[in-house]
Amino acid sequence: MEIASLGREGDGIARIGARPYYFPYLVPGDVLDLQTDEAGHYLEHHLVSPASHAIAPPCTIFTQCGGCATQRLSFSDQLSWKRARVQAALERAGLDVPPPTAMHQSAPLSRRRVDLAVVKSEAGVVIGLHQRKSAPVDMTSCQLLDPRIFALLAPLRDLMRRLGAISREADLHINLFDSGADIVIGANAAPSLSDRGKIAAFAAAHHIPRICWRQGKSYDNKPEVIAQLRPVTHDFSGTTMSPPPGSFMQPTASGEAAIIASVCEALPKLNKRDRIAELYSGMGTLTLPLSAYGFVEAYEGAASSVAALDAVRTGKRLSCSVRDLARQPLQQKELEKSRLVVMDPPRMGAGTQAAQVAEAGVRDVIYVSCNPQALVNDLAPFVRQGYALLSWSVIDQFLWSAEVEAVLALTLDRKRLAKRRA
């Protein structure tokens, strides 16, 4: 049988009648020999003939590490597949879908943010990504990470081995800011005085501006600064900020630039007095460039991110507020005076907040999506309210994975829509 398509996780799909079978790491065009029992349950398979367009995986631990699923596809084939996934989601939502206005794909070795698992045993320390529903695989090779992050993994293994507070498992969050790598170690126990000294020495030896410790499994737990050698800074659209520990930023610099460009390209004609409601604003990745077009009212649930943005807002046309939009979404009356709403929700989508925006009848909405499945649900209230899709773009910041982002311009302005169609 032949692999006919890719599933939403990047698995190859083959069918016997209406029954689908899923095969990790296979691509359309692969021919395989499938063995099942009498009831049709999978037993094993063997690749008989690879697809003519398949390429050799560039990473030596592909199929072992859980970070990549589609390394046997060329970059262009990956981008085409991701474009098709977004387009299918838009069509399922009931929108009339024009061709995309732009598509961007980040380069290998450009990932500047990563969350890694740590497993400590008598055999040593493993730092890497989980296999599918299994233990982490030691990241001895990576074609995604910025080499400056990858170079830290070997010395971090040695550090994790020597820390008494890590008995079995931990995790690492690494951001590569302009000032250097910013590290948060997460573990169940608190670091001892000896551990703190080892972490401080590691920071000095490897020129790490800041290393923090987050105790407990919840990412809501505030990290404690263990070692800080100098200020942590990063440039966001020409503004130097001080990002909090463990903060979110776009995984690649070129992907961030592509999202900003797509959002700005999708803007309606604005004047400086127009109110822009920005939801899920983070540290201000979009807030700062948007403030050049109107007055931005930014809302974000993470207080530390809002504090970082608030510290640099003097002289800029913006306000920023702490608000958990999942528990306390902005209501219709709060949105009715907005000329534009810009939304960049988390992977689970905007949920009730999307419905409130749609029902407020804001003339133009820009939605930044990182999950086609959640996007379908979030678009439903907009379709019911008569919004049309003015434009959309595709951003692939996660090479060789099923992850894809999109920027959508939704409008009630029939003049803008007619102009686009013309």
N, C-alpha and C positions, 0 to 999 in steps of 0.2 A: 504494500500500500504506500501511498505518497502523502507527505505532509502538504496540506492544502492551504493553511493559513496560520496566523499567530494568535494566541489567546491574549487576554488583557495583561497577563503577567509575563508575556514573552515566550510562553511555551508553544511548541509546534502542535498543531491539531490535525489529526487524521480521523476519518470516519468510516465506520462500517454501517451502512444504512444511515439511520438517524443518530446512531450512537457515537459520541465523540470520544477520542482517546488523546490524552495530553502527554507530550514528551518534552521534558526540559532540554534546552540547548540544541534542538533540531529546528530547521528553518524550512519555509515552503520550497518544495522541489526535492527535498530529501526523500529517498525511497528506502523503506525499511521492511524487515520481515518481522511480523508481529505474531506472537503466540498467545493464545487465550485458552481458558478451559471451556467446557461444553456450555457453560452459562454465559460465556463472553467476557469473563473477568480476565484482566491483564495478568500475564505470567512473566513474559520477558520480550525484549525486542533486540534486533541487531540492525545496524545501519548497513544497507546493501549498496547504495549508490548515493553519494552526496550531491546536493543541488549544484548545478553548473555555476551559479553566481555566488556560492558560499566561499568564504575566505578563511584563511588560517587564523585562529584566535591569537591576538597579540600578547596575551598574558599567560604566564606559565602555570598559574593556579586557577585558570578558568575551569568551570564545572566543580571545583572544590570550594572556592570562596563564594559566598552568597551575594556578592555585590553586583555581579553582571549576569545577564541572561542571554544577550544577543550578540556576542562577540564574533559570531560567524556571519554576521551581516555587514555589508559595507556601510559607511557613514550615510551615503545617499539613500540606501534601502531602509536604514533605521529611521531617517527623517521622514521618508515617504509613509512608512507605517504609522509613525506618530501623528503625522498630519491626518491620515485616514481615521485614526482613533478619535481625534478631536472633531473632525467633520461628522463622523457617525454620531457622536454625542449631540452635536448641534441639531442634526436632522431628527434624532429621536426626540429631542425637546420640542420639535414642531416648527423650527425656524426655516426660513428661506435662506440658504447658505451660498453666498458668493465665493469666488476664489479667495484664498488668504492674501492679505496685502504684504506679508513678510514672513520669512522663516529663518530662524537662527539656530545654529548648532555650535556648542562650545567645543573647544579643542581638547584632545587628551592632555593629561598632566596639568590640568588647570583647576582642579577642585581645591577650594580653599577652606572648606568646612567639612568636618567628618565626626561621626559618633562611632566609637569602637568599643568592643567588648574585651574584657581582660579575664583570663582564666589562669589561675596559679595552681601548680601541682608539683609533686616531687620531680617530675620530668622537666620542669621549667615553666616559663610564662608564655602564654599565647596572647597576642594582641591582633585582633582582626574583626571581620564581619562574620555573622552567623551563616552557616550552611542553611539550606531550606529546612526549617523546623528542627534544627539540630545545633550541635556545638559550634563555637567559632573556629575559623580556620586561620592559622597564623599568616599574617599578611607579609609574606616574603617577597612579593612582587605586586606592583599596582600601576596600571596605566591611566588611572583616574586622578590620583592625588598629586597636588603640587609637590615637586621633589623636596622642597623644604620641610613639608610635613612628613613625607615618607622617611627622610633622613633622621627624624627624631624617634622613629619606632624602635630601632635597635637599642639606643640608650634608655628609652622608656621601659623596655622589657627588663633591663637590669635594675632600674629604679623600682619597678613594681615588685621584683623579686626580693628586694631588701626592705620593703615597707612592712612593718609588723601589723599594721591595721588592716592589711589585705590578706585574709587567710585563704580565700578561695576565688571569689569573683569580685570584679569591679568594672567600671566603665570610664572611658575617656571622651571628653568633648574638646575638640581642638578647632579654634578659629585662627586663620592666618590674617591678622590685621596688618595695616601699614607699619605699625610699630614692631611687629613680629608675631610669633605664635602665642596664643593665649590658651591656657590649658585648664580644664576643670576635671579633677579626679572625683569620681563618685564611688562611695563604698559604704557598707553598713556601719562600720565602726569609726570612731573618731581617731585622728592621727595622734600618736604619742609625741612627747617632746623630741625623742630621737627621730621619729618620722619627719617631724617639721624641719629638723636640721638637715636631713638628707634631701628633702624637697628644696630647701633654700640653696643648698650646695649645687643641686642639679640645675636650678634656674640660673645661677651664676656661671656654671661651667658651659651651659648651652645658650646663654644670652636670651633667656626667656623673660620677657617683661613682667609676666604675672602668672602664678599658678595658684589655683583655688581648690578647696575641698568641699564637696557636697555630701553630707552624711544622710543616708537613707535612700530608698529607691525612688522616691518621688522627685520629679524635676521641679516641683514647686518649692522644694526646700532651698533656702537661700544659701549660695556658696560662701564659704569663709575664705578670705584671702590669707594664704599661708606664706607666700613670698611675692614681693613686688619690688622690682629693681628700678623701674622707671614708669612714666605714665603710659597707659594703653590708649592709642589713638588710631583713628581711621578716617579717611576722607570720604564723605558722602556728598557727591555733587558739588564739590568745592568748599564744603564746610567740614572742618576738623571736629570730630566728636570723640567722646570718651565712652566706648561701649562697655556695658556691664558684663560681668562674667557669664559665660554660657549663652550669650545673646544670639539671636537669629540674624543671619545675613544670607543673601543669595549665594548659592554654592560656587558660582564662578563670576569673575568680574565682567566678562563679556556678556554673560547671560543677564546680569543685572543691568548693564547698559542697554541691552536689547529690549528688556521689559520697560525701562524708562522711556526709550525711544518710541516704542509701540504705544504706550499710554499717552505720551505727548502728541503723537501723530493722530490719535483718536479723539483729541479734545475738540469740543465745539468752539465756536468763537466766543471768547470771554472778555470781560473787562475786569480791571483790578478790584472792583467792588463786589463781583460775583462771589457767592459762597460755595465752596467746594467741601462737601462732607467726605472725609476719607476714613474708611472703616478698616480695622485691623492694620493700623499704620506701622507697627513695629517701631524701629528706631528712627524712621523717617526716610527710608529709601525713596519713596515716592513723594512724601510730604514736601521735602525741600525743593525738588524741581517743580512741583505743582504750584508752590507759593509764588512763582514768577508769573503765573497766569491769573490768579485770583486769591481770595482769602481762604486758607485751608483750615478747616476744623477737624483735627485728627483725633481719632479714638482708638485706644489700644488697651488690652487687658493686663499686660505686664507692666507693673509700676516702674520697674527699673529702666525699661525701654523708654517710657514716657519721661522719666527724669532726665535721661540722656538727651532726649530731644528738647526738653524744656530748657536745658542749660545753654542751648545755642540759638534759641528762637528770638533773642533780642534783635530788633531791626528787621525781622522777617515777617511776612504777612501770614501768620499762622497762630493757632492756639492748639494745645494738646491736653487731652483728658484721659484719666484712667477709667476704663469702663469695660466690664466683661460682657461682650456683645452676645455671648451664648446665653447668659443668664438674664441680662438686662439689655435687650436690643433697643436701638433707637426706634422710637415710635413714629407713626405717620406725621403727627403734628410737629415733631422735632425736625423732620426732614423736608417739610413742605416749602420752606424758604430757601432750600439749597438749589442752586442752578445745576449742579452736577454732583453725582455720587461716584466715588471710586472705591471699589471693594477688592481686597486681597485676602480672602478668608483662608483659614487653615485647611488641611487636607480633607477634613470631614465636611467642609462646605459651610455656608452661611446659615442654612436652615431658616428659622423664624425671621432672622434679620433680612434675608432676601425678600420674603413676603412683605415685610413692612416697607422696604424700599420701593418695591413694585407698586404697592397700593397707595403710596404717597404721590405717585404720578410725577416723580422727578423727570424732567424732560430728557436728560441724557445720563446714562450709567455706563461706567467702564468697569468690567469685571476681569480680574486677574485670577485665572484658575490653575490649580496644580493637580486636579483630579477629574478626569472626564466623567467618572461615574457620579460623583457629587454634583458636578456641573449640570447634569440632566435634571436632577431634582431641583436645584436652585433656580434654573431657568423657567420652570413651570409657571410660577406666578407672573413672571414678566410676559410670557406668551399669552396668558389669560388677560393681561391688561393691555395687550395690543402693541407691545414693544417689537421692533424689527431689528435684525442684525445688520448694522451698518458696515462693520469691518471686523476682521479677526486676524490674528497672527499666531505663529507657533514658535515656541522657544524650547529647545532641547538642551538642558543643562546637565542631564544625567545620561551620559553616553552608555550604551550597552545595557540599559535598564528599560523597564516599561514606563518609567516616570516621564511625564510631559507637561509642559505649561502652555497656557494660551492667554492672550489678551483680547477681550471682546468689547466692541463698542455697540451698546444697545441704545435705541432712540425712539422717542415718540414724535420727533420732529420730522414731519413728512417732507418738508423742503430739503432737509439734509439727505433724506433717503432718495428723493427724486434726483437730486444732484449727483449722488453716487451712481444711480442707475444710468443716468445720462452719460 
